[in-house]
Amino acid sequence: MANGAMRTAGGRAGPLRTYLDQSAAPMQAAALTLPLLVVYGVGILVAPEAANGADLVSQTLVSLLGPLGELRWAGYVGFYGLLLAANLALIAHLRKTSSFAPRWFWAVLAESAVYAIAVGSLASSITSDLMQLLGARIAEPLSTTSSAGPLAGVIMSAGAGLHEELVFRLGGIAGVARLWLGRDWKAPSLKLLGLLLATSLLFSAVHHIAEPFRFTVFVFRVVAGLLFGSLFLLRGFAVAAWTHALYDVWVIVVLGR
């Protein structure tokens, strides 16, 4: 009886362990973030004002296709069509090798929704504590009313989750750390901590290129960057990207900020 219970418990733990490991793997992360790619890539054709500043791909593509005039949009759609086809082929391959399950998408979505709420609450609380520690009064609000409509807000959120995590976490942390620290770059170290802080400072700073600098908001974004970066290190790109996107949907679309 006891052995049967142990086998049952072990059976439950097996799928969970598989999900945690596989959902953090690079190829599976590409498959799990496909909806963000589609929503943003197609969405900015409908709402170009929702384009993300960290999106180097679309901006470069439109610039290169500029000489084609109006035909550049056909080239743009074709490029994203190829990306979509490649991603669908990847999903088919992963399913064939039993290293991907479509149900993981819903698990990642649910997991990321919990983290999105936690990131917002933690970042606000930590920022408030830091301001008090610095002896600064929080006279400026953390957010202002957003002028983006619901559709543009969703597109903006998808772009932020996808491209900002690509640039600052996948490129800024994983890419640099892999070259700097070698194969065991994820091992806890002062260098990795310093890289996490540096990318978070940069993540916050670039947001102020297109908006007035506000110290409290800058600190809040540094803290949020640290949380997104930590999540990336612990749970991989897909969860970090979806957490970022869902947090932005909550703030921009639901709260209207």
C-alpha positions as CSV (number, residue, x, y, z in Angstrom):
1,M,0.0,0.0,0.0
2,A,2.8,2.4,1.0
3,N,4.8,1.5,-2.1
4,G,1.7,2.1,-4.3
5,A,1.3,5.6,-2.7
6,M,4.9,6.4,-3.3
7,R,4.6,5.4,-7.0
8,T,1.5,7.6,-7.3
9,A,3.2,10.5,-5.7
10,G,6.2,9.9,-8.0
11,G,3.9,9.9,-11.0
12,R,2.6,13.3,-10.1
13,A,6.1,14.7,-9.6
14,G,7.3,13.4,-12.9
15,P,5.2,15.6,-15.2
16,L,5.8,18.6,-13.0
17,R,9.6,18.2,-13.2
18,T,9.3,17.6,-16.9
19,Y,7.3,20.8,-17.4
20,L,9.7,22.9,-15.2
21,D,12.8,21.6,-17.1
22,Q,11.4,21.7,-20.6
23,S,9.5,25.0,-20.4
24,A,12.8,26.7,-19.5
25,A,14.7,25.1,-22.5
26,P,15.6,27.5,-25.4
27,M,13.8,25.7,-28.2
28,Q,10.6,25.2,-26.1
29,A,10.8,28.8,-25.0
30,A,10.7,29.8,-28.7
31,A,7.5,27.7,-29.2
32,L,5.9,29.0,-26.0
33,T,6.4,32.7,-27.0
34,L,5.0,32.3,-30.5
35,P,1.7,34.1,-29.6
36,L,3.7,37.2,-28.5
37,L,5.6,37.2,-31.8
38,V,2.3,37.0,-33.8
39,V,0.4,39.5,-31.8
40,Y,3.2,42.1,-31.9
41,G,4.6,41.4,-35.4
42,V,1.1,41.7,-37.0
43,G,-0.2,44.1,-34.5
44,I,2.1,47.0,-35.3
45,L,0.8,47.0,-38.9
46,V,-2.6,47.9,-37.4
47,A,-1.3,50.1,-34.6
48,P,2.2,51.4,-35.5
49,E,2.2,53.7,-32.5
50,A,2.5,50.5,-30.4
51,A,6.0,49.7,-31.7
52,N,8.5,48.9,-29.0
53,G,11.8,50.8,-28.7
54,A,13.7,47.6,-28.1
55,D,12.4,46.0,-31.3
56,L,15.5,46.1,-33.4
57,V,14.2,43.5,-35.8
58,S,11.1,45.2,-37.2
59,Q,12.7,48.7,-37.3
60,T,15.7,47.4,-39.2
61,L,13.5,45.4,-41.5
62,V,11.3,48.3,-42.5
63,S,14.4,50.5,-43.0
64,L,16.0,47.9,-45.3
65,L,12.8,47.5,-47.2
66,G,12.3,51.3,-47.5
67,P,13.5,51.5,-51.1
68,L,10.6,49.2,-52.1
69,G,8.0,51.9,-51.2
70,E,4.6,50.4,-50.4
71,L,5.9,47.0,-51.3
72,R,8.0,47.1,-48.1
73,W,4.9,46.0,-46.2
74,A,4.6,42.9,-48.4
75,G,8.2,42.1,-47.5
76,Y,7.5,42.7,-43.8
77,V,4.5,40.4,-43.8
78,G,6.5,37.8,-45.7
79,F,9.3,38.0,-43.2
80,Y,7.0,37.5,-40.2
81,G,5.2,34.7,-42.2
82,L,8.5,32.9,-42.5
83,L,9.2,33.3,-38.8
84,L,5.7,32.0,-38.0
85,A,6.2,29.0,-40.4
86,A,9.6,28.2,-38.9
87,N,8.2,28.4,-35.4
88,L,5.3,26.1,-36.3
89,A,7.8,23.7,-37.8
90,L,9.8,23.8,-34.6
91,I,6.6,23.0,-32.6
92,A,5.9,20.1,-34.8
93,H,9.4,18.7,-34.4
94,L,9.4,19.1,-30.6
95,R,6.0,17.4,-30.4
96,K,7.3,14.5,-32.6
97,T,10.3,14.1,-30.2
98,S,8.0,14.3,-27.2
99,S,9.8,17.3,-25.8
100,F,6.9,19.7,-26.1
101,A,3.2,19.5,-25.0
102,P,0.7,22.2,-26.1
103,R,-0.8,22.1,-22.6
104,W,2.4,23.7,-21.3
105,F,1.3,26.9,-22.9
106,W,-1.6,27.2,-20.5
107,A,0.6,26.2,-17.5
108,V,3.2,28.9,-18.5
109,L,0.4,31.5,-18.9
110,A,-1.0,30.7,-15.4
111,E,2.4,30.6,-13.8
112,S,3.4,33.9,-15.4
113,A,0.1,35.6,-14.4
114,V,0.9,34.8,-10.7
115,Y,4.5,36.2,-11.2
116,A,3.1,39.3,-12.9
117,I,1.0,40.2,-9.9
118,A,4.0,39.4,-7.6
119,V,6.4,41.6,-9.6
120,G,4.1,44.6,-9.5
121,S,3.5,44.3,-5.8
122,L,7.1,43.6,-4.9
123,A,8.5,46.3,-7.1
124,S,6.2,48.9,-5.7
125,S,6.9,47.8,-2.1
126,I,10.7,47.7,-2.6
127,T,10.7,51.1,-4.3
128,S,8.7,52.7,-1.5
129,D,11.1,51.2,1.1
130,L,14.1,52.4,-0.9
131,M,12.7,56.0,-1.2
132,Q,12.2,56.0,2.6
133,L,15.7,54.7,3.1
134,L,17.1,57.5,0.9
135,G,15.1,60.0,2.8
136,A,13.2,61.0,-0.3
137,R,9.6,61.7,-0.4
138,I,7.6,60.0,-3.1
139,A,6.0,63.1,-4.5
140,E,5.8,61.8,-8.1
141,P,3.4,59.0,-9.1
142,L,4.8,55.7,-10.4
143,S,2.5,55.9,-13.4
144,T,0.4,58.3,-15.4
145,T,-2.8,57.8,-17.4
146,S,-2.2,55.9,-20.6
147,S,-3.6,57.2,-23.9
148,A,-3.3,53.8,-25.5
149,G,-6.5,52.0,-26.4
150,P,-7.1,48.4,-25.4
151,L,-5.8,47.0,-28.8
152,A,-2.7,49.1,-28.8
153,G,-2.1,48.3,-25.2
154,V,-2.2,44.6,-25.8
155,I,0.2,45.0,-28.8
156,M,2.5,47.2,-26.7
157,S,2.5,44.6,-23.9
158,A,3.3,41.8,-26.3
159,G,6.2,43.8,-27.8
160,A,7.6,44.7,-24.4
161,G,7.4,41.1,-23.1
162,L,9.1,39.7,-26.2
163,H,11.6,42.3,-27.3
164,E,12.7,43.8,-24.0
165,E,13.3,40.3,-22.6
166,L,15.2,39.4,-25.7
167,V,17.5,42.4,-25.5
168,F,18.0,42.8,-21.8
169,R,17.6,39.3,-20.4
170,L,18.4,36.9,-23.2
171,G,21.1,39.1,-24.8
172,G,22.2,41.2,-21.9
173,I,22.3,38.5,-19.3
174,A,22.6,35.1,-21.0
175,G,24.5,36.3,-24.0
176,V,27.1,38.3,-22.1
177,A,27.4,35.9,-19.2
178,R,27.9,32.9,-21.5
179,L,30.8,34.7,-23.1
180,W,32.2,36.2,-19.9
181,L,31.6,33.3,-17.4
182,G,31.7,30.3,-19.6
183,R,29.5,27.1,-19.5
184,D,28.6,27.5,-15.9
185,W,27.4,31.1,-16.3
186,K,24.2,30.4,-14.3
187,A,26.2,29.5,-11.2
188,P,25.6,32.2,-8.4
189,S,28.5,34.6,-8.4
190,L,29.3,38.3,-7.8
191,K,29.9,38.7,-11.5
192,L,26.5,37.4,-12.4
193,L,24.9,39.6,-9.8
194,G,26.8,42.6,-11.2
195,L,25.6,41.7,-14.7
196,L,22.0,41.4,-13.4
197,L,22.2,44.9,-11.8
198,A,23.9,46.5,-14.9
199,T,21.2,45.2,-17.2
200,S,18.5,46.3,-14.9
201,L,20.0,49.8,-14.8
202,L,20.2,49.9,-18.5
203,F,16.7,48.5,-18.8
204,S,15.4,51.4,-16.7
205,A,17.5,54.1,-18.3
206,V,16.4,53.4,-21.9
207,H,12.8,53.9,-21.0
208,H,13.6,57.6,-20.2
209,I,15.0,58.3,-23.6
210,A,11.4,59.0,-24.8
211,E,10.0,60.3,-21.6
212,P,10.9,62.8,-18.8
213,F,13.2,61.4,-16.2
214,R,11.6,60.7,-12.8
215,F,13.8,59.3,-10.1
216,T,11.1,57.2,-8.4
217,V,10.0,55.7,-11.7
218,F,13.6,55.0,-12.6
219,V,14.2,53.1,-9.3
220,F,10.9,51.2,-9.8
221,R,12.0,50.0,-13.2
222,V,15.5,49.0,-11.9
223,V,13.8,46.9,-9.3
224,A,11.4,45.4,-11.9
225,G,14.4,44.7,-14.1
226,L,16.0,42.8,-11.2
227,L,12.9,40.8,-10.7
228,F,12.5,40.0,-14.4
229,G,16.2,39.1,-14.6
230,S,15.9,36.8,-11.5
231,L,12.9,35.1,-13.0
232,F,14.7,34.6,-16.3
233,L,17.6,33.0,-14.5
234,L,15.3,30.7,-12.5
235,R,12.6,29.9,-15.0
236,G,13.9,30.8,-18.4
237,F,12.9,33.1,-21.2
238,A,9.3,32.0,-21.9
239,V,8.1,32.6,-18.3
240,A,10.0,35.9,-18.1
241,A,8.6,37.2,-21.4
242,W,5.0,36.2,-20.5
243,T,5.3,37.6,-17.0
244,H,6.5,40.9,-18.5
245,A,3.8,41.0,-21.1
246,L,1.0,40.1,-18.7
247,Y,2.2,42.7,-16.2
248,D,2.1,45.3,-18.9
249,V,-1.4,44.2,-20.0
250,W,-2.6,44.6,-16.4
251,V,-1.0,48.1,-16.1
252,I,-1.8,49.5,-19.5
253,V,-5.0,47.8,-20.5
254,V,-6.8,47.1,-17.2
255,L,-5.6,50.0,-15.1
256,G,-5.1,52.4,-18.0
257,R,-1.7,53.6,-16.9
